[in-house]
Amino acid sequence: MIWHHYLVRTTINLDDEVARLVKEFAESRSLSLGKALTELARRGLTAHRPVKSVNGLLVFDLPAGSPKVTARSVRKLDAESW
């Protein structure tokens, strides 16, 4: 069996903070930006997402002992982010 590996060159637009974080990640591992983005994308796309279906709605299946997510806590976090 023959495997072919193709490099794809493209231009992407990243938020300033994301670009900074990727650059830090790349530098800390002596990787090019492209290899760092590839690794991070692969991790994100293959990460296990613990979800379950509740009444037809997908919800996060949090570990036992996790604090409850309430409307109040969501409003508080949303207000803090602005």
N, C-alpha and C positions, 0 to 999 in steps of 0.2 A: 504494500500500500504506500502511495506517495502522498505526503502532506505538503501543502504549499502555504507559506506564510506571506501574507501581503501586508505591507505598511500602507496605511491610509493617512494622507495628509489633509487636514482640514483646518478651518479657522473657527474658533469658538469664542463666545463672549462670556466671561465670568464676572460675577460681582467682585468688587475690590477685595473684600474680606476673604472670599473663597480663593481668589488668586493668591493672596498672601499665605493662607493656610496650606495650599498645595505647594507653594514654593518652599515653605518651611519643612513640610513633609519630605519633599524631594531632596533638599539640602541635607537634612538630618540622616538620610539614607544613601547619599551620594547617587541619586537617580536623576535622570533628565526629567523635565516637566512632563513630557509625553508618557514616559514609563510610570511616573508617579500618578498621573491622571488615570492611566490604564489600570494600575493596581487598585486605586481607590474606587473606580467605577466597578471593577470586577467584584470587589468586596461588598459594595453596596447592592449590587444586582443579585448576588448570590447569598446574601445574609438571610438567616432564618428570621422570619417575622411571626412571632407568636400571636396568632389571631384565632378567634373562634366565631362561630355564627350564633347570634342571639336574636331570635325572632326575625331571621332573614337579614340582619345587619351584622357586618363584620366588625368586631371589637377587639382591641388588644387584650390578650390573655396575660395579665401581669402576674408576677410571682407572688406567692402567699406572703402576706405582711406588707405589701405595697400600700402606700397611702391611697385613699379613695380620691378619685378625680370627680370633683363636684363642679356645678355651674359657677359657684362662688370662686373656687380656686382657679378656674379657667379665666374668669373675668379679671381676677387679681393679676394673673400672669400676663394677660393681654394688656392691661393698663401699664404694667411695669415695662413692657417691651417698647412703648412709645415714649 
